Amino acid sequence: MPTAKSLLKRVLKKIKPTAKETQQEQKIADEIIEKIKKMKGHHIGAILAGSISRQTNLKGDKDIDIFVLFEENTPTEKFEKEGLRIGIAVFRGHKWEKAYSQHPYIRGNINGFDIEIVPSYKVSDPLKIKSAVDRTPFHTKYLQEKLLPSQKDEVRLLRQFLKGIKAYGAELKTSSVPGYVTELLIIKYGSFEKTINAIAAWKEKEVIDLENQLPKTDAQKKFESPLIVVDPVDKNRNVAAALSINQFAKMIAASRAFQKKPSENFFFGKKTKPLST
């Protein structure tokens, strides 16, 4: 049986973008940001967000999230109108569609990359946000400051592990772990293997509070979910709130199983042989 170290090295080789892929992603992101900055309008800038901005993205993801920033006193109507106008201008000559979160935004595809152009208010304090996405720049800044270069691949391994056991994703319907939480877990525990060992020992109402913003008992009273990860930039948010008890239990069971017998199956799913006829 291969050692966990050699197994993880092999898995990482499959899931980490190549230098060429990373260069292509950064190039298209830089070009779009530069294009937005040169546009006339009421916006005050644009930034890259998401896993690419922290270099924790997985091979083949091809998702680029760009936030267009507006002053916090920009009226809602102007904010939405300008955000859509800029998004449509970015995708001129390419396929795009209007999507909705707390407010409308534009998403589309350029050269095989799925790109979202999201308007956001540039607020001075994450506790004074005007829309949910306004926290994202604070998340990006926090992770860029706290996540060590050596931990970026550890995040990739954890993301792929959770994908492999079908416990990863930000969509509410999956009741799973969003990407932001995987990064916070690696900051907390230090590495993929240490995180797996910690998850294997988790109990219901587990609390992770990187900035020690709340006493443990207060956090457990405040938030109703099996896993409580206090947002480092907003103590009033549990960023693991969507995780269901079933998915929480699955994570613990899979981590214990991995401890006993490490295998690529945890990362990529078990391949089944077709039935013979």
C-alpha positions as CSV (number, residue, x, y, z in Angstrom):
1,M,0.0,0.0,0.0
2,P,1.4,3.4,-0.9
3,T,2.3,5.8,1.9
4,A,0.0,8.8,2.4
5,K,2.8,11.1,1.4
6,S,3.4,9.5,-2.0
7,L,-0.4,9.2,-2.5
8,L,-0.9,12.9,-1.9
9,K,2.0,13.8,-4.2
10,R,0.4,11.8,-7.0
11,V,-3.1,13.3,-6.4
12,L,-1.6,16.8,-6.3
13,K,0.0,16.3,-9.7
14,K,-3.4,15.5,-11.1
15,I,-5.3,18.4,-9.6
16,K,-2.8,21.3,-9.6
17,P,-2.9,23.6,-12.6
18,T,0.3,23.7,-14.7
19,A,2.4,26.8,-14.8
20,K,1.1,27.4,-18.4
21,E,-2.5,27.2,-17.2
22,T,-1.9,29.5,-14.3
23,Q,-0.3,32.0,-16.7
24,Q,-3.3,31.8,-19.1
25,E,-5.8,32.4,-16.2
26,Q,-3.9,35.3,-14.8
27,K,-3.4,36.9,-18.3
28,I,-7.1,36.9,-19.1
29,A,-8.0,38.1,-15.6
30,D,-5.5,41.0,-15.9
31,E,-6.7,41.9,-19.4
32,I,-10.4,42.1,-18.2
33,I,-9.5,44.1,-15.1
34,E,-7.4,46.5,-17.2
35,K,-10.3,46.9,-19.7
36,I,-12.7,47.7,-16.9
37,K,-10.4,50.2,-15.3
38,K,-10.1,52.0,-18.7
39,M,-13.9,52.2,-19.2
40,K,-15.6,55.5,-18.4
41,G,-18.3,55.2,-15.7
42,H,-19.0,55.5,-12.0
43,H,-16.9,52.5,-10.9
44,I,-13.7,53.1,-9.0
45,G,-11.8,49.9,-9.8
46,A,-11.9,46.1,-10.3
47,I,-10.3,43.2,-8.5
48,L,-9.8,39.5,-9.0
49,A,-11.6,37.3,-6.4
50,G,-12.2,33.6,-5.9
51,S,-9.7,30.8,-5.6
52,I,-7.5,32.0,-8.6
53,S,-6.7,35.2,-6.6
54,R,-5.3,33.0,-3.8
55,Q,-3.8,30.3,-6.2
56,T,-5.8,27.5,-4.5
57,N,-7.9,26.7,-7.6
58,L,-8.1,23.2,-9.1
59,K,-6.9,22.1,-12.5
60,G,-9.6,22.6,-15.1
61,D,-11.9,24.8,-13.0
62,K,-11.6,27.7,-15.4
63,D,-13.7,30.0,-13.2
64,I,-12.7,33.7,-13.0
65,D,-14.6,36.1,-10.6
66,I,-14.0,39.8,-11.1
67,F,-15.6,42.3,-8.8
68,V,-16.3,45.8,-10.1
69,L,-16.1,48.3,-7.2
70,F,-18.4,51.3,-6.6
71,E,-18.4,53.9,-3.9
72,E,-20.7,52.9,-1.0
73,N,-22.9,56.0,-1.5
74,T,-23.7,55.0,-5.1
75,P,-27.5,54.8,-5.5
76,T,-28.8,51.2,-5.9
77,E,-30.4,51.9,-9.3
78,K,-27.1,53.4,-10.7
79,F,-25.1,50.6,-9.1
80,E,-27.1,47.9,-10.8
81,K,-27.3,49.7,-14.2
82,E,-23.6,50.5,-14.3
83,G,-22.7,47.0,-13.1
84,L,-24.7,45.4,-16.0
85,R,-23.4,47.9,-18.5
86,I,-19.8,47.1,-17.7
87,G,-20.4,43.4,-17.6
88,I,-22.0,43.4,-21.1
89,A,-19.1,45.5,-22.4
90,V,-16.6,43.0,-21.2
91,F,-18.4,40.2,-23.1
92,R,-18.8,42.1,-26.4
93,G,-18.4,39.5,-29.1
94,H,-18.7,36.6,-26.6
95,K,-21.6,34.6,-25.1
96,W,-23.1,36.1,-21.9
97,E,-26.2,36.1,-19.8
98,K,-27.7,38.0,-16.9
99,A,-27.7,36.2,-13.6
100,Y,-29.1,37.1,-10.2
101,S,-27.8,36.9,-6.7
102,Q,-28.7,39.7,-4.3
103,H,-28.6,41.9,-7.4
104,P,-28.2,41.2,-11.1
105,Y,-24.8,40.6,-12.7
106,I,-23.3,39.4,-16.0
107,R,-21.6,36.1,-16.6
108,G,-20.3,34.5,-19.7
109,N,-17.5,32.6,-21.5
110,I,-14.3,34.0,-23.0
111,N,-11.8,31.6,-24.6
112,G,-13.1,28.6,-22.6
113,F,-13.1,30.5,-19.2
114,D,-16.4,30.9,-17.2
115,I,-16.2,34.6,-16.1
116,E,-18.5,36.5,-13.7
117,I,-18.4,40.3,-13.6
118,V,-20.0,41.2,-10.2
119,P,-20.7,44.7,-9.0
120,S,-19.7,45.3,-5.4
121,Y,-19.7,48.3,-3.0
122,K,-16.3,49.2,-1.7
123,V,-17.1,49.5,2.0
124,S,-14.7,50.5,4.7
125,D,-15.9,47.9,7.2
126,P,-17.3,44.4,6.6
127,L,-19.9,45.0,9.2
128,K,-21.3,47.9,7.1
129,I,-21.9,45.9,3.9
130,K,-24.7,47.0,1.6
131,S,-24.9,43.6,-0.3
132,A,-23.7,40.1,0.5
133,V,-20.9,40.2,-2.1
134,D,-19.3,43.2,-0.4
135,R,-17.6,40.9,2.1
136,T,-15.7,39.1,-0.6
137,P,-12.9,41.6,-1.0
138,F,-12.4,41.3,2.8
139,H,-12.3,37.5,2.5
140,T,-9.7,37.8,-0.3
141,K,-7.5,40.2,1.7
142,Y,-7.7,38.0,4.8
143,L,-6.7,34.8,3.0
144,Q,-3.9,36.5,1.0
145,E,-2.5,37.6,4.4
146,K,-3.0,34.5,6.4
147,L,-2.6,31.6,4.0
148,L,1.1,30.5,3.7
149,P,2.5,29.8,0.2
150,S,3.1,26.2,1.3
151,Q,-0.6,25.8,2.3
152,K,-2.0,26.5,-1.1
153,D,-1.5,23.0,-2.4
154,E,-2.9,21.7,1.0
155,V,-6.1,23.6,0.2
156,R,-6.2,22.0,-3.2
157,L,-5.9,18.5,-1.7
158,L,-8.7,19.2,0.8
159,R,-11.0,20.6,-1.9
160,Q,-10.5,17.6,-4.1
161,F,-11.0,15.2,-1.1
162,L,-14.3,16.9,-0.3
163,K,-15.3,16.8,-4.0
164,G,-14.4,13.1,-4.1
165,I,-16.8,12.3,-1.2
166,K,-19.4,14.8,-2.6
167,A,-19.3,17.2,0.3
168,Y,-18.0,20.3,-1.5
169,G,-19.8,23.3,-3.0
170,A,-21.2,26.7,-2.1
171,E,-24.7,26.0,-3.5
172,L,-27.4,25.6,-0.8
173,K,-28.8,22.5,-2.5
174,T,-25.6,20.6,-1.9
175,S,-25.6,21.4,1.9
176,S,-21.8,21.2,1.7
177,V,-18.6,23.0,2.4
178,P,-17.8,26.1,0.3
179,G,-14.3,26.9,-0.9
180,Y,-13.7,29.7,1.6
181,V,-14.2,27.2,4.5
182,T,-11.5,24.8,3.1
183,E,-9.0,27.7,3.2
184,L,-9.9,28.6,6.7
185,L,-9.6,24.9,7.8
186,I,-6.1,24.7,6.4
187,I,-5.1,28.0,8.1
188,K,-6.5,26.5,11.3
189,Y,-4.9,23.1,11.2
190,G,-1.8,23.7,9.0
191,S,-2.0,20.9,6.3
192,F,-4.3,18.5,4.6
193,E,-3.3,15.5,6.8
194,K,-3.7,17.5,10.0
195,T,-7.1,18.7,8.8
196,I,-8.2,15.2,8.1
197,N,-7.0,14.0,11.5
198,A,-8.9,16.9,13.1
199,I,-12.1,16.2,11.2
200,A,-12.0,12.6,12.2
201,A,-12.2,13.7,15.8
202,W,-14.9,16.4,15.4
203,K,-18.0,16.3,17.5
204,E,-21.4,18.0,16.7
205,K,-21.4,21.8,17.2
206,E,-17.6,21.9,16.5
207,V,-16.4,25.5,16.7
208,I,-13.6,27.0,14.6
209,D,-13.0,30.7,15.4
210,L,-9.6,31.7,13.9
211,E,-9.7,35.2,15.4
212,N,-11.2,34.1,18.8
213,Q,-14.1,36.5,18.4
214,L,-16.6,34.6,20.4
215,P,-16.5,32.3,23.4
216,K,-17.1,28.7,22.3
217,T,-20.4,28.4,24.3
218,D,-21.7,31.7,22.9
219,A,-20.9,30.5,19.3
220,Q,-22.7,27.3,19.9
221,K,-25.8,29.1,21.2
222,K,-25.7,31.7,18.5
223,F,-25.5,29.3,15.5
224,E,-27.7,26.3,14.8
225,S,-25.5,24.0,12.7
226,P,-23.3,20.9,13.2
227,L,-20.1,22.8,12.2
228,I,-19.6,26.4,13.2
229,V,-16.9,28.4,11.4
230,V,-17.0,32.0,12.6
231,D,-16.2,34.3,9.7
232,P,-12.9,36.0,10.5
233,V,-14.1,39.3,9.1
234,D,-17.7,39.1,10.6
235,K,-18.3,37.4,13.9
236,N,-22.0,37.4,13.2
237,R,-21.7,34.9,10.3
238,N,-21.2,31.1,10.4
239,V,-19.6,30.4,7.0
240,A,-20.4,26.7,7.4
241,A,-24.1,27.3,8.0
242,A,-25.2,25.4,4.9
243,L,-23.5,22.2,5.9
244,S,-26.1,19.5,6.8
245,I,-25.8,17.0,9.6
246,N,-25.6,14.2,7.0
247,Q,-22.7,15.9,5.1
248,F,-21.0,16.7,8.4
249,A,-21.2,13.0,9.4
250,K,-20.0,11.9,6.0
251,M,-16.9,14.1,6.3
252,I,-16.1,12.6,9.7
253,A,-16.6,9.0,8.4
254,A,-14.6,9.6,5.3
255,S,-11.7,11.1,7.3
256,R,-11.6,8.2,9.6
257,A,-11.6,5.8,6.7
258,F,-8.8,7.7,5.0
259,Q,-6.7,7.5,8.2
260,K,-7.0,3.7,8.2
261,K,-6.5,3.2,4.5
262,P,-5.5,6.1,2.3
263,S,-6.6,5.8,-1.3
264,E,-7.2,7.8,-4.5
265,N,-10.8,6.7,-4.3
266,F,-11.4,9.4,-1.7
267,F,-10.4,12.1,-4.1
268,F,-11.8,10.9,-7.4
269,G,-14.6,8.5,-6.4
270,K,-14.5,4.8,-6.7
271,K,-14.4,3.4,-10.2
272,T,-16.8,0.5,-10.7
273,K,-16.3,-2.2,-13.3
274,P,-19.1,-2.6,-15.8
275,L,-21.2,-5.8,-15.3
276,S,-20.3,-8.6,-17.6
277,T,-23.0,-9.9,-19.9
